Amino acid sequence: MEIDAMERARREQLQKIKDLSPPEFDKEKWEKLRKVVYKPVPLNVDVVIDDTTLREGLQMAGLVSPHPSDACKIACMLRDIGIERLEVLTYTKSDQESIKLMRDEGLEDMLAAWCRATKEDIDAALQLDFKQVGISHPVSFIHFEKWLDKTPQQLIERVVDTVSYAVEHGLKVFVHGEDSTRAEWEFERTFINAVADAGASVYRICDTVGCGLSDPSALMPNGIPAKIRHIRRETKIPCVEIHAHDDLGNAVENTMAAIRWAAGLYDKIYASTTFLGIGDRAGNAETEKVILNCYIHHDIDKWNMRPFRELALLLASSLRYHLPLNKAIVGDAAFAHESGIHVHGIMSLSLTYEPFPPELVGQKRIIVVGQRSGKHGVKLKLEEFTGQKIDEDDPRLGRLVEMIKNKFVTGERRYPIRDEEFKQYARKVGFEIS
């Protein structure tokens, strides 16, 4: 009886999923399906994406600087996604031209200047009419190697003076604790309280070399959950932010850990991310991944994800960045299928091998015909080009499948069939394709 009950439950669940999975993308049905399949866990915290693609991202070695018009277009697309804060550089003429164009597009309230702990940088931000700034300064003794002639107290005073100056001039201030995940807590706590007393609104935990740990049992300083708890319990700062690097491949994981552990402790947490994860060395937590994780797993539905793919292509072209084929969410292969088993699964139920609809992020499904393709893949490709349903028993389909398989029999051909080549083969076996 137990097996029979399991079989009934399986059939009922699959039927419910199929009813919510029409051939064409239906946002309303997808939203219901998402909650059935992923059972999101709501979080008691407002997640604010503080995108730093146009600051941290542009520091990635080997990229070209975007033309001001491209930088402005990138910023506008981030706004259209629903990003609430944009961190930018201000130092070069090109930076300043980009900022002017962004202001012309009505982005002034979103823009934040990245500053060093100097009054000169604050003055520059004021001259450009910024309303908020981020003041960056190391908090680990490792990074203090640069200032052996200064005592820790002198370094704190330097930052406090800059924060006070910015606040006195009407700026909202974020303070970035560089290398926070390798900092001595006694010093960092003193530092945070000092900048909070000076008027800073937000403290940014910077996992500068990506050594942070998401494990709730991990101790300070590199335990991200522990860091969130200690800052809430032992400092006066109103709000926190997480800025994670990907040197060990954990940037998104550590960002999500900070978000989850801030829930119930803070009303709001800022997540400092870059689109595509571009940034120094191995880069940062990807804006698109953090958003999608918040949406899928925590039911935070405040962003428009449809521009993701278009923005990825814009960044790739304007920065001369090589977009990896297998880049999650936005890569060329993210929704591409070649294996016969996978294509069969997609034909039966797209959710089998696609965790969410490609249309959600501005993508589309791609069927690749190659060495590992079978009848199902060839059939789908034919239907794509003919615009008609093809009968699985159509003899022309069988001949086409055999023709394609023969191309790979000897092992000499190792690359997929190109679209124009596929059309030629289809015409040879009797299909009408324009």
VOPAGU-2260 file (C-alpha; in pm, 1 decimal, decimal comma):
REM VOPAGU-2260
SITE   aa  ch    i         X         Y         Z
SITE  MET   A    0       0,0       0,0       0,0
SITE  GLU   A    1     285,0     237,7      74,4
SITE  ILE   A    2     422,3     193,7    -279,6
SITE  ASP   A    3      76,1     248,4    -425,4
SITE  ALA   A    4      37,1     569,4    -225,8
SITE  MET   A    5     376,1     691,3    -345,6
SITE  GLU   A    6     276,3     620,3    -705,6
SITE  ARG   A    7     -46,2     816,2    -668,2
SITE  ALA   A    8     142,8    1106,4    -511,6
SITE  ARG   A    9     397,4    1098,9    -794,1
SITE  ARG   A   10     129,0    1109,5   -1061,9
SITE  GLU   A   11     -61,2    1387,1    -886,6
SITE  GLN   A   12     252,9    1596,8    -847,2
SITE  LEU   A   13     359,8    1548,0   -1208,3
SITE  GLN   A   14      13,5    1633,1   -1334,7
SITE  LYS   A   15      11,4    1952,5   -1129,8
SITE  ILE   A   16     354,9    2046,0   -1264,0
SITE  LYS   A   17     250,8    1972,0   -1623,8
SITE  ASP   A   18     -65,3    2180,2   -1585,6
SITE  LEU   A   19     155,3    2472,7   -1482,7
SITE  SER   A   20     407,1    2416,4   -1767,5
SITE  PRO   A   21     248,5    2531,1   -2095,8
SITE  PRO   A   22     456,4    2517,1   -2417,0
SITE  GLU   A   23     470,8    2898,0   -2429,2
SITE  PHE   A   24     601,9    3097,9   -2133,8
SITE  ASP   A   25     321,9    3203,2   -1901,6
SITE  LYS   A   26     445,9    3424,2   -1615,1
SITE  GLU   A   27     139,1    3367,7   -1398,6
SITE  LYS   A   28     162,4    2988,5   -1423,6
SITE  TRP   A   29     538,9    2996,4   -1375,8
SITE  GLU   A   30     499,8    3186,6   -1047,8
SITE  LYS   A   31     266,4    2915,9    -919,5
SITE  LEU   A   32     500,3    2643,1   -1046,3
SITE  ARG   A   33     801,5    2803,7    -878,1
SITE  LYS   A   34     634,3    2789,3    -540,0
SITE  VAL   A   35     520,9    2430,7    -591,6
SITE  VAL   A   36     865,4    2303,3    -695,6
SITE  TYR   A   37    1108,9    2515,3    -491,6
SITE  LYS   A   38     901,7    2595,9    -182,5
SITE  PRO   A   39    1077,6    2929,3    -114,6
SITE  VAL   A   40    1161,4    3032,7     239,4
SITE  PRO   A   41    1065,3    3399,1     303,2
SITE  LEU   A   42    1326,0    3621,3     468,1
SITE  ASN   A   43    1247,5    3894,5     718,3
SITE  VAL   A   44    1485,7    4145,8     562,3
SITE  ASP   A   45    1486,5    4386,8     268,4
SITE  VAL   A   46    1766,1    4298,8      24,8
SITE  VAL   A   47    1911,1    4600,3    -157,5
SITE  ILE   A   48    2145,0    4530,2    -447,5
SITE  ASP   A   49    2429,5    4782,2    -446,0
SITE  ASP   A   50    2572,5    4714,5    -789,0
SITE  THR   A   51    2938,6    4805,8    -834,0
SITE  THR   A   52    2992,0    4690,0   -1192,3
SITE  LEU   A   53    3093,6    5042,7   -1290,5
SITE  ARG   A   54    3346,7    5064,9   -1006,2
SITE  GLU   A   55    3475,1    4726,7    -889,0
SITE  GLY   A   56    3392,5    4561,6   -1221,8
SITE  LEU   A   57    3597,7    4807,3   -1424,4
SITE  GLN   A   58    3902,1    4729,7   -1209,0
SITE  MET   A   59    3927,0    4380,7   -1359,9
SITE  ALA   A   60    4264,8    4345,7   -1531,1
SITE  GLY   A   61    4252,3    4334,8   -1909,4
SITE  LEU   A   62    3913,3    4497,8   -1965,8
SITE  VAL   A   63    3878,0    4810,7   -2172,9
SITE  SER   A   64    3706,4    5113,8   -2022,6
SITE  PRO   A   65    3355,6    5160,1   -2161,5
SITE  HIS   A   66    3270,3    5464,3   -2366,5
SITE  PRO   A   67    3066,3    5706,3   -2149,2
SITE  SER   A   68    2755,8    5635,8   -2356,4
SITE  ASP   A   69    2796,9    5262,1   -2296,5
SITE  ALA   A   70    2856,1    5318,0   -1924,8
SITE  CYS   A   71    2534,5    5519,5   -1913,4
SITE  LYS   A   72    2343,6    5249,9   -2100,6
SITE  ILE   A   73    2474,5    4986,5   -1857,6
SITE  ALA   A   74    2360,4    5201,3   -1564,6
SITE  CYS   A   75    2016,5    5251,4   -1719,9
SITE  MET   A   76    1973,7    4878,6   -1774,3
SITE  LEU   A   77    2070,8    4812,4   -1412,7
SITE  ARG   A   78    1806,8    5065,3   -1307,8
SITE  ASP   A   79    1550,9    4889,1   -1527,7
SITE  ILE   A   80    1635,1    4562,0   -1353,0
SITE  GLY   A   81    1548,4    4729,3   -1023,6
SITE  ILE   A   82    1894,1    4795,5    -880,4
SITE  GLU   A   83    1862,2    5061,1    -609,1
SITE  ARG   A   84    2222,1    5181,5    -571,0
SITE  LEU   A   85    2500,0    5217,1    -827,8
SITE  GLU   A   86    2858,9    5262,3    -714,9
SITE  VAL   A   87    3080,1    5442,5    -967,9
SITE  LEU   A   88    3430,0    5579,8   -1012,8
SITE  THR   A   89    3485,3    5955,2   -1042,3
SITE  TYR   A   90    3854,4    6008,8   -1110,8
SITE  THR   A   91    3896,4    6029,6   -1488,6
SITE  LYS   A   92    3740,8    6258,7   -1746,0
SITE  SER   A   93    3560,8    5956,8   -1891,0
SITE  ASP   A   94    3417,6    5872,0   -1545,1
SITE  GLN   A   95    3287,5    6224,0   -1508,4
SITE  GLU   A   96    3134,8    6229,9   -1857,7
SITE  SER   A   97    2959,2    5901,4   -1776,3
SITE  ILE   A   98    2820,3    6047,7   -1453,8
SITE  LYS   A   99    2684,7    6352,8   -1639,5
SITE  LEU   A  100    2504,8    6127,9   -1888,5
SITE  MET   A  101    2362,1    5920,3   -1602,7
SITE  ARG   A  102    2231,4    6235,7   -1437,9
SITE  ASP   A  103    2067,1    6334,7   -1765,2
SITE  GLU   A  104    1885,8    5999,5   -1750,7
SITE  GLY   A  105    1756,0    6073,5   -1399,6
SITE  LEU   A  106    1987,8    5837,1   -1211,6
SITE  GLU   A  107    2131,6    6092,1    -967,2
SITE  ASP   A  108    1960,0    5951,9    -656,4
SITE  MET   A  109    2099,9    5603,1    -724,9
SITE  LEU   A  110    2461,0    5705,1    -780,0
SITE  ALA   A  111    2725,9    5663,6    -511,8
SITE  ALA   A  112    3085,7    5779,5    -539,4
SITE  TRP   A  113    3362,7    5544,7    -426,9
SITE  CYS   A  114    3612,3    5742,7    -218,5
SITE  ARG   A  115    3935,9    5695,3     -34,7
SITE  ALA   A  116    3952,6    5822,1     322,7
SITE  THR   A  117    4054,1    6172,5     216,7
SITE  LYS   A  118    3868,7    6501,8     218,6
SITE  GLU   A  119    3989,8    6561,5    -136,9
SITE  ASP   A  120    3784,6    6264,0    -259,0
SITE  ILE   A  121    3480,0    6390,1     -69,1
SITE  ASP   A  122    3522,7    6735,5    -226,4
SITE  ALA   A  123    3537,1    6574,9    -570,2
SITE  ALA   A  124    3213,1    6386,3    -497,6
SITE  LEU   A  125    3047,1    6707,7    -378,6
SITE  GLN   A  126    3155,2    6890,3    -693,2
SITE  LEU   A  127    2983,0    6617,9    -895,7
SITE  ASP   A  128    2664,0    6658,2    -685,8
SITE  PHE   A  129    2663,9    6312,1    -531,8
SITE  LYS   A  130    2423,7    6250,5    -243,4
SITE  GLN   A  131    2599,6    5941,6    -109,2
SITE  VAL   A  132    2953,1    5809,8     -92,0
SITE  GLY   A  133    3138,0    5496,3       6,9
SITE  ILE   A  134    3458,5    5555,9     201,9
SITE  SER   A  135    3697,5    5264,8     174,3
SITE  HIS   A  136    3975,0    5180,3     418,9
SITE  PRO   A  137    4152,0    4862,1     534,2
SITE  VAL   A  138    4068,9    4713,9     872,4
SITE  SER   A  139    4310,3    4417,7     880,3
SITE  PHE   A  140    4661,0    4436,4    1020,6
SITE  ILE   A  141    4781,3    4263,1     702,8
SITE  HIS   A  142    4674,5    4565,3     501,6
SITE  PHE   A  143    4819,4    4803,9     756,7
SITE  GLU   A  144    5161,5    4703,4     623,8
SITE  LYS   A  145    5113,1    5000,5     390,4
SITE  TRP   A  146    5115,4    5240,2     688,7
SITE  LEU   A  147    5380,9    5118,4     929,0
SITE  ASP   A  148    5441,1    5475,4    1036,8
SITE  LYS   A  149    5078,7    5509,3    1160,1
SITE  THR   A  150    4924,1    5364,7    1474,3
SITE  PRO   A  151    4582,4    5192,2    1458,5
SITE  GLN   A  152    4434,0    5487,9    1646,2
SITE  GLN   A  153    4572,4    5731,7    1389,8
SITE  LEU   A  154    4419,0    5526,5    1108,6
SITE  ILE   A  155    4081,4    5527,7    1280,1
SITE  GLU   A  156    4102,3    5904,1    1329,5
SITE  ARG   A  157    4184,4    5947,5     960,8
SITE  VAL   A  158    3863,9    5766,8     858,2
SITE  VAL   A  159    3652,2    5933,6    1127,9
SITE  ASP   A  160    3764,0    6278,1    1011,5
SITE  THR   A  161    3666,1    6193,8     653,6
SITE  VAL   A  162    3328,7    6048,1     754,0
SITE  SER   A  163    3251,1    6350,6     971,8
SITE  TYR   A  164    3344,5    6585,2     688,4
SITE  ALA   A  165    3117,9    6399,3     443,7
SITE  VAL   A  166    2824,8    6390,7     686,1
SITE  GLU   A  167    2865,1    6760,9     766,0
SITE  HIS   A  168    2829,1    6826,5     394,2
SITE  GLY   A  169    2501,7    6637,4     373,8
SITE  LEU   A  170    2623,9    6307,0     232,1
SITE  LYS   A  171    2497,0    5962,8     328,1
SITE  VAL   A  172    2805,9    5758,0     412,9
SITE  PHE   A  173    2887,7    5391,7     369,4
SITE  VAL   A  174    3219,6    5277,9     517,7
SITE  HIS   A  175    3395,6    4986,9     351,9
SITE  GLY   A  176    3604,4    4770,9     586,0
SITE  GLU   A  177    3864,3    4631,3     347,6
SITE  ASP   A  178    3982,7    4280,5     434,3
SITE  SER   A  179    3721,3    4249,5     706,5
SITE  THR   A  180    3735,1    3869,1     697,0
SITE  ARG   A  181    4098,8    3877,4     814,2
SITE  ALA   A  182    4061,9    4161,4    1064,0
SITE  GLU   A  183    4114,8    4140,9    1439,2
SITE  TRP   A  184    3767,4    4185,6    1587,1
SITE  GLU   A  185    3879,7    4403,7    1877,6
SITE  PHE   A  186    4012,8    4659,1    1631,9
SITE  GLU   A  187    3730,7    4625,4    1379,6
SITE  ARG   A  188    3465,8    4669,9    1647,9
SITE  THR   A  189    3634,3    4990,7    1766,5
SITE  PHE   A  190    3660,8    5106,5    1405,2
SITE  ILE   A  191    3290,7    5039,7    1330,0
SITE  ASN   A  192    3170,9    5217,9    1644,0
SITE  ALA   A  193    3394,2    5514,8    1571,2
SITE  VAL   A  194    3259,6    5563,0    1216,9
SITE  ALA   A  195    2903,3    5506,0    1342,2
SITE  ASP   A  196    2952,0    5782,3    1598,7
SITE  ALA   A  197    3082,5    6002,5    1317,3
SITE  GLY   A  198    2758,5    5951,8    1123,0
SITE  ALA   A  199    2817,4    5656,1     890,3
SITE  SER   A  200    2491,9    5476,5     802,1
SITE  VAL   A  201    2626,0    5146,3     668,9
SITE  TYR   A  202    2929,6    4927,1     730,3
SITE  ARG   A  203    3046,4    4710,6     442,5
SITE  ILE   A  204    3200,5    4374,8     527,3
SITE  CYS   A  205    3461,1    4332,9     254,1
SITE  ASP   A  206    3571,8    3974,2     193,6
SITE  THR   A  207    3861,3    4120,5      -0,4
SITE  VAL   A  208    4049,6    3800,6     -84,7
SITE  GLY   A  209    3751,1    3567,6     -81,6
SITE  CYS   A  210    3845,5    3374,4     232,6
SITE  GLY   A  211    3509,5    3413,9     405,3
SITE  LEU   A  212    3312,7    3113,6     527,5
SITE  SER   A  213    2934,8    3074,5     504,3
SITE  ASP   A  214    2926,9    2804,9     775,4
SITE  PRO   A  215    2725,7    2931,0    1075,7
SITE  SER   A  216    2972,8    2756,1    1308,9
SITE  ALA   A  217    3277,3    2928,7    1155,6
SITE  LEU   A  218    3445,3    3166,3    1397,8
SITE  MET   A  219    3549,3    3527,9    1351,7
SITE  PRO   A  220    3695,8    3690,0    1154,4
SITE  ASN   A  221    3620,7    3488,6     841,0
SITE  GLY   A  222    3287,5    3340,5     950,8
SITE  ILE   A  223    3032,6    3553,1     765,1
SITE  PRO   A  224    2730,0    3463,9     983,8
SITE  ALA   A  225    2940,5    3521,9    1296,6
SITE  LYS   A  226    3051,8    3858,8    1161,4
SITE  ILE   A  227    2689,7    3964,1    1098,0
SITE  ARG   A  228    2586,0    3859,9    1449,5
SITE  HIS   A  229    2878,3    4033,1    1621,2
SITE  ILE   A  230    2829,5    4358,2    1431,8
SITE  ARG   A  231    2461,4    4362,9    1525,2
SITE  ARG   A  232    2527,2    4281,1    1889,7
SITE  GLU   A  233    2841,9    4483,3    1960,2
SITE  THR   A  234    2832,4    4791,1    1738,3
SITE  LYS   A  235    2615,4    5098,8    1682,3
SITE  ILE   A  236    2612,1    5090,3    1301,5
SITE  PRO   A  237    2250,6    5100,5    1174,0
SITE  CYS   A  238    2298,2    4874,6     872,0
SITE  VAL   A  239    2542,4    4628,6     711,2
SITE  GLU   A  240    2654,5    4536,3     362,5
SITE  ILE   A  241    2839,5    4235,7     218,7
SITE  HIS   A  242    3100,2    4267,9     -57,2
SITE  ALA   A  243    3236,3    3924,2    -147,0
SITE  HIS   A  244    3524,2    3829,7    -377,1
SITE  ASP   A  245    3542,3    3498,8    -558,7
SITE  ASP   A  246    3904,4    3389,0    -509,3
SITE  LEU   A  247    3787,2    3055,4    -362,6
SITE  GLY   A  248    3468,9    3041,7    -568,5
SITE  ASN   A  249    3240,5    3127,0    -276,2
SITE  ALA   A  250    3133,8    3486,0    -345,5
SITE  VAL   A  251    2767,3    3412,9    -414,2
SITE  GLU   A  252    2749,9    3161,7    -129,0
SITE  ASN   A  253    2898,5    3411,8     116,4
SITE  THR   A  254    2670,9    3689,4      -6,5
SITE  MET   A  255    2365,2    3469,8      39,3
SITE  ALA   A  256    2489,2    3364,7     384,6
SITE  ALA   A  257    2510,0    3730,6     489,0
SITE  ILE   A  258    2160,6    3796,9     354,4
SITE  ARG   A  259    2012,6    3497,3     535,7
SITE  TRP   A  260    2180,6    3577,4     865,3
SITE  ALA   A  261    2081,5    3942,6     847,2
SITE  ALA   A  262    1715,8    3833,8     836,1
SITE  GLY   A  263    1555,2    3908,5    1169,2
SITE  LEU   A  264    1855,6    4112,3    1284,6
SITE  TYR   A  265    1833,6    4403,0    1042,1
SITE  ASP   A  266    1548,4    4561,4     849,8
SITE  LYS   A  267    1773,2    4593,3     547,0
SITE  ILE   A  268    2096,4    4447,2     411,2
SITE  TYR   A  269    2295,1    4575,7     115,1
SITE  ALA   A  270    2456,8    4326,2    -122,1
SITE  SER   A  271    2749,3    4470,3    -315,9
SITE  THR   A  272    2770,9    4276,2    -642,8
SITE  THR   A  273    2885,9    4307,8   -1003,1
SITE  PHE   A  274    2705,7    4193,0   -1313,8
SITE  LEU   A  275    2876,5    3880,7   -1453,0
SITE  GLY   A  276    3093,9    3886,0   -1139,7
SITE  ILE   A  277    3360,9    4098,8   -1308,2
SITE  GLY   A  278    3613,5    4256,3   -1073,7
SITE  ASP   A  279    3965,7    4232,8    -938,5
SITE  ARG   A  280    4136,2    3894,8    -984,6
SITE  ALA   A  281    3865,4    3623,7    -977,5
SITE  GLY   A  282    3588,9    3881,3    -951,6
SITE  ASN   A  283    3290,0    3918,0    -722,2
SITE  ALA   A  284    2945,4    3782,8    -648,1
SITE  GLU   A  285    2735,3    3810,5    -961,5
SITE  THR   A  286    2441,8    4049,8    -943,6
SITE  GLU   A  287    2228,9    3818,0   -1155,7
SITE  LYS   A  288    2302,6    3511,6    -940,4
SITE  VAL   A  289    2225,5    3685,5    -612,2
SITE  ILE   A  290    1899,0    3821,6    -751,3
SITE  LEU   A  291    1792,0    3484,5    -888,5
SITE  ASN   A  292    1880,3    3304,4    -563,5
SITE  CYS   A  293    1677,0    3557,8    -364,3
SITE  TYR   A  294    1387,1    3515,5    -606,7
SITE  ILE   A  295    1386,7    3136,2    -642,1
SITE  HIS   A  296    1470,6    3039,3    -285,8
SITE  HIS   A  297    1333,5    3329,9     -81,9
SITE  ASP   A  298    1041,4    3461,1    -287,7
SITE  ILE   A  299    1186,6    3812,2    -318,3
SITE  ASP   A  300    1010,9    3927,8    -633,1
SITE  LYS   A  301    1122,1    4290,0    -668,8
SITE  TRP   A  302    1345,5    4274,6    -976,5
SITE  ASN   A  303    1286,9    4261,6   -1351,3
SITE  MET   A  304    1515,9    3985,3   -1477,4
SITE  ARG   A  305    1429,3    3999,0   -1847,3
SITE  PRO   A  306    1719,8    4236,9   -1934,4
SITE  PHE   A  307    1982,4    3995,1   -1791,1
SITE  ARG   A  308    2089,5    3842,2   -2121,1
SITE  GLU   A  309    2090,5    4172,5   -2309,4
SITE  LEU   A  310    2298,6    4339,2   -2039,0
SITE  ALA   A  311    2545,8    4049,3   -2041,4
SITE  LEU   A  312    2596,7    4093,8   -2416,5
SITE  LEU   A  313    2633,3    4471,4   -2378,1
SITE  LEU   A  314    2901,1    4428,8   -2110,7
SITE  ALA   A  315    3082,4    4168,9   -2318,6
SITE  SER   A  316    3096,6    4398,1   -2621,0
SITE  SER   A  317    3165,3    4731,3   -2448,2
SITE  LEU   A  318    3435,8    4593,9   -2214,3
SITE  ARG   A  319    3574,7    4331,5   -2456,2
SITE  TYR   A  320    3496,0    4069,2   -2196,8
SITE  HIS   A  321    3477,5    3706,0   -2302,4
SITE  LEU   A  322    3139,3    3579,6   -2185,4
SITE  PRO   A  323    3190,6    3210,6   -2099,3
SITE  LEU   A  324    2961,1    2972,7   -2287,5
SITE  ASN   A  325    2860,1    2801,9   -1963,8
SITE  LYS   A  326    2808,7    3117,4   -1759,9
SITE  ALA   A  327    2507,5    3052,4   -1539,5
SITE  ILE   A  328    2184,5    3229,7   -1635,6
SITE  VAL   A  329    2324,9    3446,7   -1918,0
SITE  GLY   A  330    2578,5    3230,4   -2108,6
SITE  ASP   A  331    2519,2    3102,4   -2461,6
SITE  ALA   A  332    2496,6    2743,6   -2335,1
SITE  ALA   A  333    2281,6    2810,0   -2028,4
SITE  PHE   A  334    1973,5    2681,4   -2213,8
SITE  ALA   A  335    2142,4    2484,9   -2492,6
SITE  HIS   A  336    2077,0    2110,9   -2525,6
SITE  GLU   A  337    2250,9    1851,6   -2742,7
SITE  SER   A  338    2242,3    1518,1   -2557,8
SITE  GLY   A  339    1954,5    1295,8   -2671,7
SITE  ILE   A  340    1855,6    1216,2   -2313,5
SITE  HIS   A  341    1842,0    1584,1   -2222,8
SITE  VAL   A  342    1644,6    1682,2   -2531,2
SITE  HIS   A  343    1394,5    1404,3   -2466,4
SITE  GLY   A  344    1352,2    1535,4   -2112,2
SITE  ILE   A  345    1301,1    1891,7   -2237,6
SITE  MET   A  346    1038,1    1771,0   -2485,4
SITE  SER   A  347     851,0    1586,7   -2210,6
SITE  LEU   A  348     878,7    1861,4   -1948,7
SITE  SER   A  349    1113,4    2158,0   -1977,5
SITE  LEU   A  350    1158,1    2166,6   -1599,3
SITE  THR   A  351    1342,3    1833,6   -1626,5
SITE  TYR   A  352    1666,2    2008,2   -1728,9
SITE  GLU   A  353    1580,3    2377,2   -1700,9
SITE  PRO   A  354    1532,3    2506,6   -1344,7
SITE  PHE   A  355    1344,2    2811,4   -1469,8
SITE  PRO   A  356    1211,8    2932,6   -1807,0
SITE  PRO   A  357    1474,5    3096,8   -2030,6
SITE  GLU   A  358    1230,9    3378,1   -2110,1
SITE  LEU   A  359    1246,7    3487,3   -1746,2
SITE  VAL   A  360    1601,7    3620,6   -1798,6
SITE  GLY   A  361    1575,4    3720,8   -2164,4
SITE  GLN   A  362    1716,6    3392,2   -2292,3
SITE  LYS   A  363    1582,1    3131,6   -2532,5
SITE  ARG   A  364    1619,4    2757,3   -2558,3
SITE  ILE   A  365    1872,1    2634,7   -2813,7
SITE  ILE   A  366    1877,1    2284,8   -2958,3
SITE  VAL   A  367    2222,7    2188,4   -3080,6
SITE  VAL   A  368    2249,7    1906,7   -3335,0
SITE  GLY   A  369    2575,0    1719,2   -3294,8
SITE  GLN   A  370    2742,0    1387,5   -3219,6
SITE  ARG   A  371    2525,3    1316,2   -2914,5
SITE  SER   A  372    2195,3    1422,1   -3069,5
SITE  GLY   A  373    1913,6    1176,5   -3125,1
SITE  LYS   A  374    1579,9    1171,8   -3297,3
SITE  HIS   A  375    1419,7    1410,1   -3046,9
SITE  GLY   A  376    1680,6    1680,6   -3100,9
SITE  VAL   A  377    1660,5    1661,1   -3478,1
SITE  LYS   A  378    1279,9    1672,4   -3459,1
SITE  LEU   A  379    1280,5    1982,6   -3238,6
SITE  LYS   A  380    1530,6    2153,7   -3468,3
SITE  LEU   A  381    1312,1    2074,5   -3767,5
SITE  GLU   A  382    1006,2    2214,8   -3595,1
SITE  GLU   A  383    1200,8    2530,2   -3514,0
SITE  PHE   A  384    1288,4    2585,3   -3881,9
SITE  THR   A  385     963,7    2465,2   -4043,2
SITE  GLY   A  386     727,9    2616,4   -3787,8
SITE  GLN   A  387     526,6    2294,3   -3799,7
SITE  LYS   A  388     486,7    1984,0   -3585,2
SITE  ILE   A  389     675,3    1685,0   -3725,9
SITE  ASP   A  390     540,9    1332,0   -3685,4
SITE  GLU   A  391     793,6    1104,4   -3516,5
SITE  ASP   A  392     711,3     833,3   -3775,5
SITE  ASP   A  393     772,3    1064,5   -4072,0
SITE  PRO   A  394    1016,5     869,9   -4297,5
SITE  ARG   A  395    1189,8    1193,9   -4392,5
SITE  LEU   A  396    1277,4    1245,8   -4025,2
SITE  GLY   A  397    1428,9     899,2   -4007,2
SITE  ARG   A  398    1641,3     964,4   -4317,1
SITE  LEU   A  399    1758,1    1298,6   -4178,5
SITE  VAL   A  400    1858,2    1144,2   -3845,7
SITE  GLU   A  401    2055,0     874,1   -4026,1
SITE  MET   A  402    2222,7    1129,2   -4252,9
SITE  ILE   A  403    2337,0    1335,8   -3956,0
SITE  LYS   A  404    2457,1    1032,7   -3759,1
SITE  ASN   A  405    2668,4     924,4   -4054,1
SITE  LYS   A  406    2853,2    1255,2   -4038,9
SITE  PHE   A  407    2993,9    1150,8   -3701,3
SITE  VAL   A  408    3040,6     775,2   -3752,5
SITE  THR   A  409    3407,3     790,7   -3849,2
SITE  GLY   A  410    3495,0    1029,8   -3569,8
SITE  GLU   A  411    3644,3    1278,2   -3815,0
SITE  ARG   A  412    3370,7    1533,2   -3750,4
SITE  ARG   A  413    3376,2    1666,6   -3396,4
SITE  TYR   A  414    3179,6    1992,0   -3413,5
SITE  PRO   A  415    2799,6    2039,8   -3424,8
SITE  ILE   A  416    2591,5    2080,0   -3738,4
SITE  ARG   A  417    2554,4    2447,7   -3823,2
SITE  ASP   A  418    2203,9    2583,7   -3883,1
SITE  GLU   A  419    2249,7    2645,7   -4256,2
SITE  GLU   A  420    2406,2    2302,2   -4297,2
SITE  PHE   A  421    2112,0    2144,8   -4111,8
SITE  LYS   A  422    1866,8    2321,3   -4342,4
SITE  GLN   A  423    2047,1    2184,1   -4648,6
SITE  TYR   A  424    2024,2    1827,6   -4515,3
SITE  ALA   A  425    1656,8    1877,8   -4431,9
SITE  ARG   A  426    1584,1    1994,3   -4785,0
SITE  LYS   A  427    1765,9    1690,7   -4926,6
SITE  VAL   A  428    1529,6    1452,4   -4748,7
SITE  GLY   A  429    1221,0    1645,3   -4864,7
SITE  PHE   A  430    1141,5    1909,6   -4604,0
SITE  GLU   A  431    1049,8    2257,6   -4725,7
SITE  ILE   A  432    1259,4    2514,5   -4541,0
SITE  SER   A  433    1303,3    2873,1   -4655,4
